[in-house]
Amino acid sequence: MLRRRSLLIALGLLFLGVVVFGPCALESANQLHCRLMFRQVALGLQNYHDSFKHFPPAVVCSADSKPMHSWRPRLLPFMVDFPEVYNWKEPWDSENNLRLINGKHFHFDAPAERVRSVGPYDGPLDFSEFFRCRTFRSKSRFDTNVVAVRGSHTAWPGTRAVSLSDITDGPKNTILLAETPVPDILWTEPRDLEWEKMSFRINDKDQPCIGSDHPEGPCVAMADSQIYRLNPRTPPDIIRGLLTIDGGEPLTVDKLEADGWLRGE
């Protein structure tokens, strides 16, 4: 009887632990995945910069100024060893390039010369996983929640490429990438947040913005590749200041961490 009572108590405590700590453990795992994903993208950008002495432009346009390519596919060679499958001579929404966002199969007969680790392969490719948190709720599994903020004084001034030397506010004090709750940006689509059209309030329900489902706030990657979380209550003026590369705002990561607006990841 005593043994049975002890077993029931143990089971009750186990159930209580699952109920109380299970969601916390799951959220911690999700935050870790998000942080590591952002770090991988930030390092891909750093590798790109090391090769070309500048970051990729936010968008590449055709001769008639139509957006053709996003910065995200440009990072793939710097993030994963795999044969080139994106056709840069065609727009992002061509029949060939759309295969990357609709689950169509790709076939490789033999390893590529550059990538000897890839053998014969036949199946779909999903590179969107490099650009989305696993808790991100979106219309398509090929959507991304990792975005740049386009603007004339951000690190992504449209078709012009920016180098670290252009960031006079300091790379460590400048946001390069941010998490967004906008649910319908395909990872190959040349679309991000736009300075003139976005809200600078985190998790704004009425306008495109920086935001996240994570209670501790959205991830951001700074231009020095460091990853932080923004306090969901961060004032819009601080967000604006962190997004500009040459605004001269008196904002530093160290001070913002001390004040509780940023948390190092």
Summary of the structure (lengths in Angstrom):
residues: 265
radius of gyration: 21.2
end to end distance: 50.1
largest distance: 83.2
contacts: 785
relative contact order: 0.14
helix: 34%
strand: 15%
